[in-house]
Amino acid sequence: MKYYSTNKQAPLATLEETVIKGLAGDKGLYMPERIPSLSKDIISKMKHMSFHEIACTVAQAFFGEDIEPDVLDKIVKDTLSFDTPVVHVEDNIYSLELFHGPTLAFKDVGARFMARLLGYFIKKQGLKEVNVLVATSGDTGSAVANGFLGVEGIHVYVLYPKGKVSPIQECQFTTLGQNITALEIDGTFDDCQALVKSAFMDSELNGHMKLTSANSINVARFLPQSFYYFNAYAQLDRAGKANELVVSVPSGNFGNITAGLFAHRMGLPVKRFIAANNRNDVFLEYLNTGKYNPRPSVATIANAMDVGDPSNFARILDLFGIYGDPHKAICGLISGYRFTDEEIASTMKRVYNDCGYLLDPHGACGFQALVQNALDANETGVFLETAHPAKFKGTVDSILASDIEIPAKLQAFMKGKKQSIELNKDFAGFKAYLMAQ
Ligand SMILES: *Cc1c(COP(=O)(O)O)cnc(C)c1O
């Protein structure tokens, strides 16, 4: 399978080139030339399959032409050492819990898959060292750093906005050492993302070191996220609840929902999607007006969604480019909601008190969007619970007046010593630092 750039100015690339490069030469995002479809028969059989079998079926459809079946099977197996259970919350609303991985957030899936696939390609090509640059608003950094920790031939630089990630998030990528370097940037997440993008475009820097990205712009990171949409379907199908599925995705860079849209295009029976946003609502505005106006992000209590210019928007537009009126087609499948910090907090309180279910601030947006969307009786709503509430313990405890337990996996990180390098947000300083490596 070949991959093209959303900007259509770069040559087609193989999977190997796509994964190693990350972003296309024309600054576009890579898209598979064709989206394979899974038959109704296969999809209806998924209720009898394990998560591993489901994921292998989906992975095979996308990557089967390019990777030997046993290698792919091993990569999938090593990626998914945990499950993504669907849990009932209230009425016809279910939580797809994506926080059972090593860093307790959904990004573990994509990060672990990408680390293994990239490691495999590097070895195959006999490359010396590849440097992964990753900008994070919190959860990406921890998932990527842990997914890539100790992978031979790869060095990871995590760029994060100083003072804007929670201490629990911070310790998950600043305490690892080995092949992981944390860069503390005096700026916002968008500044971090801009630095990474500039680095990829700088020919001198690219001559000095081989660079790639592990943000959800990388195909190997966002596509594997489609695995758990199928897994959610299988579980709800088993319970006889999968006929009219409405899927609500707390969204920031829109990689997660894009993977869901890919699953849908592959044949997954989802009636419609909801993109749930915090106050960073450029996508909602696009749905309402047809105009996309990126702007600086604002800080919220759902900080992994503080994104003012979602990078995967280009993929969504491209995906619907086959329709005469893409905006109309997008509005036909996806609706949007936005929530203020106060609304997020009151949702968390109500659900905790009424249902005994602990939502994190991101999942709360997904949940509340389903409530406000007023599902009809035949519909089943499922929201993606994207992180464990303990990752945002300070926020969660102050809202719920609770003292939630920190899972052992997280406590282990907190015992480590923070190591980071402080840089400001101008590109010259960042480049000089990398040139010296
Ligand atoms: C990254 C993240 C999101 C947003 O996901 P995107 O793929 O960027 O839209 C939502 N919730 C949590 C907890 C996250 O870490």
The ligand as an SDF file (V2000), in Angstrom:
LIG
                    3D

 15 15  0  0  0  0  0  0  0  0999 V2000
   -4.5720   13.1600   23.7470 C   0  0  0  0  0  0  0  0  0  0  0  0
   -5.7610   13.1350   24.5930 C   0  0  0  0  0  0  0  0  0  0  0  0
   -7.0250   13.4970   24.1030 C   0  0  0  0  0  0  0  0  0  0  0  0
   -7.2100   14.0300   22.7100 C   0  0  0  0  0  0  0  0  0  0  0  0
   -6.9580   13.0670   21.7090 O   0  0  0  0  0  0  0  0  0  0  0  0
   -6.6680   13.5190   20.2120 P   0  0  0  0  0  0  0  0  0  0  0  0
   -6.3480   12.2860   19.4770 O   0  0  0  0  0  0  0  0  0  0  0  0
   -5.5230   14.4850   20.2670 O   0  0  0  0  0  0  0  0  0  0  0  0
   -7.9100   14.1940   19.7330 O   0  0  0  0  0  0  0  0  0  0  0  0
   -8.1150   13.3680   24.9330 C   0  0  0  0  0  0  0  0  0  0  0  0
   -7.9820   12.9240   26.1960 N   0  0  0  0  0  0  0  0  0  0  0  0
   -6.7840   12.5790   26.7130 C   0  0  0  0  0  0  0  0  0  0  0  0
   -6.7080   12.1230   28.1160 C   0  0  0  0  0  0  0  0  0  0  0  0
   -5.6480   12.6690   25.9240 C   0  0  0  0  0  0  0  0  0  0  0  0
   -4.4710   12.3310   26.4380 O   0  0  0  0  0  0  0  0  0  0  0  0
  1  2  1  0
  2  3  1  0
  2 14  2  0
  3  4  1  0
  3 10  2  0
  4  5  1  0
  5  6  1  0
  6  7  2  0
  6  8  1  0
  6  9  1  0
 10 11  1  0
 11 12  2  0
 12 13  1  0
 12 14  1  0
 14 15  1  0
M  END
$$$$
